[in-house]
Amino acid sequence: MADGLEVSDLNAWFGSRQVLKNIGLRAPANGVTALIGPSGCGKSTFVRCLNRMHEVVPGARATGQVLLNGEDLYAPGVDPVMIRRRIGMVFQKPNPFPTMSVFDNVAAGLRLAGVRDKNVLHEVVERALGQAALWDEVKDELHKSGSSLSGGQQQRLCIARAVAVQPEVLLMDEPCSALDPIATAKIEDLILELKKDLTIVIVTHNMQQAARVSEWTGFFLMGELIEFGVTRELFTAPRQKKTEEYITGRFG
């Protein structure tokens, strides 16, 4: 079994402002690691450091070590574009490519990688939409615009687009915050299904969601990782006072 992600001494800045301080945690393979904490505590910056999207922002930088299955993603000569193929990402707001059909949305990453064989594209698109629990709903509407789908379907389309290139890790930054409870339940079921093949890291404001879908949880506060551990234990018997105050609603 693969190792998953291992992070040590991760620091991140926007210009001169430090937003992450000495973060270290392990997100084991074939499991779900949830990150919780109040707005602005560094959760989203942390996940963007995992696939090196943080450094795309002008003036942003990061130091430290991020290992994917033992390989240092910040080592000299590592291509960030290849890392983003291996570590897919789904954002808070569904963002299908608006001018593209459902089919082309899912096929976009493959075409970018040079895949032109129509049979291969069809096979992968069907598989990815199946993995995203969307195939049965859209199989007769593959030519329609991706943005014509409902919000929940659009988010599952974005998940299909991310898994089509067969990443090793899927990062999800508040994937359900714009969705209704029914669409949220579908995404949560999907997360539990996808972890059979992937390492998943999910940022969520919803502590019940973290409890439902994850095996491990990290609590972030003001750029620091206050506590990290088995989800059930962190929610029922937190070791740190600040964790307890956050999960009992005293701040946040």
C-alpha positions as CSV (number, residue, x, y, z in Angstrom):
1,M,0.0,0.0,0.0
2,A,1.2,3.5,-0.8
3,D,2.2,5.9,2.0
4,G,0.0,8.8,1.2
5,L,1.1,12.4,2.1
6,E,3.6,13.3,4.7
7,V,4.2,17.0,5.6
8,S,6.9,18.3,7.9
9,D,8.0,21.8,8.8
10,L,5.7,23.5,6.3
11,N,5.7,27.3,6.4
12,A,4.0,29.6,4.0
13,W,3.9,33.3,3.3
14,F,1.9,35.8,1.3
15,G,4.6,38.5,0.8
16,S,6.0,39.2,4.3
17,R,2.9,37.8,6.1
18,Q,3.4,34.3,7.4
19,V,0.2,32.2,7.1
20,L,1.4,28.7,8.1
21,K,3.8,27.9,10.8
22,N,5.7,24.6,11.1
23,I,2.9,22.4,10.0
24,G,3.5,18.6,10.2
25,L,1.0,15.9,9.6
26,R,0.4,12.6,7.7
27,A,-2.6,11.9,5.5
28,P,-2.5,8.1,5.1
29,A,-3.3,6.5,1.7
30,N,-6.8,5.2,1.1
31,G,-8.2,7.3,3.9
32,V,-9.9,10.7,4.4
33,T,-8.1,13.4,6.4
34,A,-10.3,16.4,7.4
35,L,-9.1,19.9,8.2
36,I,-11.2,22.0,10.4
37,G,-10.9,25.5,12.0
38,P,-12.3,29.0,11.8
39,S,-12.1,31.1,8.6
40,G,-8.7,32.5,7.8
41,C,-6.8,29.9,9.9
42,G,-4.7,28.6,7.0
43,K,-6.6,25.4,6.0
44,S,-7.0,26.4,2.3
45,T,-3.5,27.7,2.1
46,F,-2.3,24.4,3.5
47,V,-4.1,22.3,0.9
48,R,-2.8,24.6,-1.9
49,C,0.8,24.0,-0.7
50,L,0.2,20.2,-1.1
51,N,-0.1,20.5,-4.9
52,R,2.0,23.6,-5.2
53,M,-0.8,25.9,-6.2
54,H,0.1,28.3,-3.4
55,E,3.2,29.5,-5.3
56,V,1.1,30.5,-8.3
57,V,0.0,33.6,-6.3
58,P,2.4,36.5,-6.9
59,G,4.6,37.0,-3.8
60,A,3.5,33.7,-2.2
61,R,6.1,31.1,-1.2
62,A,6.4,28.0,1.0
63,T,9.2,26.1,2.7
64,G,9.4,22.7,4.2
65,Q,8.8,19.1,3.0
66,V,5.8,17.5,1.4
67,L,6.3,13.8,0.5
68,L,3.9,11.9,-1.7
69,N,4.5,8.2,-1.3
70,G,8.0,9.1,-0.2
71,E,8.9,11.5,-3.0
72,D,9.7,15.1,-2.1
73,L,7.4,17.4,-4.1
74,Y,9.4,20.5,-3.3
75,A,12.8,19.0,-4.4
76,P,14.8,20.9,-7.1
77,G,13.7,20.0,-10.6
78,V,10.3,18.7,-9.7
79,D,7.7,19.9,-12.2
80,P,4.7,21.6,-10.4
81,V,2.5,20.8,-13.4
82,M,3.1,17.1,-13.0
83,I,2.4,17.4,-9.3
84,R,-1.0,18.9,-10.1
85,R,-1.8,15.9,-12.3
86,R,-0.9,13.6,-9.4
87,I,-2.8,15.7,-6.8
88,G,-6.2,16.7,-8.1
89,M,-8.3,19.5,-6.5
90,V,-12.0,20.3,-6.2
91,F,-13.0,23.8,-5.0
92,Q,-15.7,25.3,-2.9
93,K,-17.7,26.6,-5.8
94,P,-18.3,24.2,-8.6
95,N,-16.3,25.5,-11.5
96,P,-17.0,23.5,-14.7
97,F,-15.6,25.1,-17.8
98,P,-18.7,27.0,-18.9
99,T,-18.1,26.9,-22.7
100,M,-17.5,23.1,-22.7
101,S,-19.9,20.2,-22.8
102,V,-20.2,17.7,-20.0
103,F,-18.0,15.3,-22.0
104,D,-15.3,17.9,-22.8
105,N,-15.2,19.0,-19.2
106,V,-14.2,15.5,-18.1
107,A,-11.9,14.9,-21.1
108,A,-10.1,18.3,-20.7
109,G,-7.2,17.0,-18.6
110,L,-6.6,14.0,-20.9
111,R,-6.6,16.1,-24.0
112,L,-4.1,18.4,-22.3
113,A,-1.9,15.4,-21.7
114,G,-2.1,14.6,-25.4
115,V,-4.7,11.9,-25.5
116,R,-6.5,12.0,-28.9
117,D,-7.9,8.5,-29.3
118,K,-11.7,8.9,-29.3
119,N,-12.3,5.4,-27.9
120,V,-9.9,6.0,-25.0
121,L,-11.5,9.4,-24.3
122,H,-15.0,7.8,-24.2
123,E,-13.9,5.0,-22.0
124,V,-12.2,7.3,-19.5
125,V,-15.1,9.9,-19.5
126,E,-17.6,7.1,-18.8
127,R,-15.4,5.6,-16.0
128,A,-14.8,9.0,-14.4
129,L,-18.5,10.0,-14.5
130,G,-19.3,6.6,-13.0
131,Q,-16.7,7.1,-10.2
132,A,-18.4,10.5,-9.6
133,A,-21.8,8.9,-9.4
134,L,-23.0,11.0,-12.3
135,W,-23.0,8.7,-15.3
136,D,-26.6,7.6,-15.0
137,E,-27.8,11.2,-14.7
138,V,-25.9,12.6,-17.7
139,K,-25.2,9.8,-20.1
140,D,-27.8,11.0,-22.5
141,E,-26.7,14.7,-22.1
142,L,-23.0,14.5,-22.6
143,H,-23.2,17.2,-25.3
144,K,-24.9,19.7,-23.0
145,S,-23.0,22.5,-21.4
146,G,-21.4,21.6,-18.0
147,S,-22.9,24.8,-16.5
148,S,-26.4,23.7,-17.4
149,L,-26.3,21.0,-14.6
150,S,-27.6,21.6,-11.1
151,G,-25.1,22.8,-8.4
152,G,-24.6,19.3,-7.0
153,Q,-24.2,17.8,-10.4
154,Q,-21.7,20.5,-11.3
155,Q,-19.6,19.6,-8.3
156,R,-19.7,15.9,-9.1
157,L,-18.7,16.9,-12.7
158,C,-15.7,18.7,-11.2
159,I,-14.8,15.6,-9.2
160,A,-15.1,13.5,-12.4
161,R,-12.8,15.9,-14.2
162,A,-10.3,15.6,-11.3
163,V,-10.4,11.8,-11.2
164,A,-10.3,11.3,-15.0
165,V,-6.5,11.8,-15.0
166,Q,-6.2,9.2,-12.3
167,P,-4.5,11.2,-9.5
168,E,-3.1,9.7,-6.4
169,V,-4.5,12.3,-4.1
170,L,-7.7,14.4,-4.2
171,L,-7.9,17.7,-2.3
172,M,-11.3,19.0,-1.6
173,D,-11.6,22.6,-0.4
174,E,-15.1,23.0,1.2
175,P,-16.7,20.9,-1.6
176,C,-20.2,21.0,-0.1
177,S,-20.5,24.6,1.2
178,A,-22.5,25.8,-1.7
179,L,-24.7,22.7,-1.9
180,D,-28.1,21.7,-0.3
181,P,-28.3,18.7,2.1
182,I,-29.3,16.2,-0.6
183,A,-26.4,17.1,-2.9
184,T,-24.1,17.2,0.2
185,A,-25.0,13.6,1.1
186,K,-24.2,12.5,-2.4
187,I,-20.8,14.1,-2.3
188,E,-20.1,12.5,1.1
189,D,-21.1,9.0,-0.2
190,L,-18.8,9.7,-3.1
191,I,-15.9,10.6,-0.8
192,L,-16.3,7.2,1.0
193,E,-16.3,5.4,-2.3
194,L,-13.3,7.3,-3.8
195,K,-11.0,6.7,-0.9
196,K,-10.7,3.1,-2.0
197,D,-8.4,4.3,-4.8
198,L,-7.2,7.7,-3.5
199,T,-5.8,9.6,-0.6
200,I,-8.3,12.4,0.2
201,V,-7.8,15.6,2.1
202,I,-10.9,17.7,2.8
203,V,-11.2,21.2,4.2
204,T,-14.6,21.6,5.9
205,H,-16.4,24.1,8.1
206,N,-18.9,21.4,9.0
207,M,-17.7,19.4,11.9
208,Q,-20.5,16.9,11.5
209,Q,-19.2,16.3,8.0
210,A,-15.7,15.8,9.2
211,A,-17.0,13.3,11.7
212,R,-19.0,11.4,9.0
213,V,-16.4,11.1,6.3
214,S,-12.9,11.2,7.8
215,E,-10.6,8.9,9.8
216,W,-8.2,11.6,10.8
217,T,-8.8,15.3,11.6
218,G,-6.5,18.3,12.0
219,F,-7.6,21.5,13.8
220,F,-6.0,24.7,12.5
221,L,-5.9,28.0,14.3
222,M,-4.1,31.2,13.3
223,G,-1.7,29.4,10.9
224,E,-0.9,26.6,13.4
225,L,-1.9,23.0,13.6
226,I,-3.2,22.8,17.2
227,E,-4.1,19.1,17.2
228,F,-4.1,16.2,14.8
229,G,-5.4,12.7,15.5
230,V,-8.1,10.0,14.9
231,T,-11.3,11.9,14.1
232,R,-13.5,10.1,16.7
233,E,-10.9,10.8,19.5
234,L,-10.4,14.4,18.5
235,F,-14.1,15.1,18.7
236,T,-14.9,13.1,21.8
237,A,-11.7,13.6,23.9
238,P,-9.6,16.5,22.5
239,R,-6.2,16.8,24.1
240,Q,-5.9,20.6,23.6
241,K,-8.1,23.1,25.3
242,K,-8.4,25.3,22.2
243,T,-9.6,22.3,20.2
244,E,-12.3,21.6,22.8
245,E,-13.4,25.2,22.8
246,Y,-13.7,25.2,19.0
247,I,-15.7,22.0,18.7
248,T,-18.0,22.9,21.6
249,G,-18.8,26.2,19.8
250,R,-17.1,28.7,22.1
251,F,-15.5,30.4,19.2
252,G,-15.2,30.1,15.5
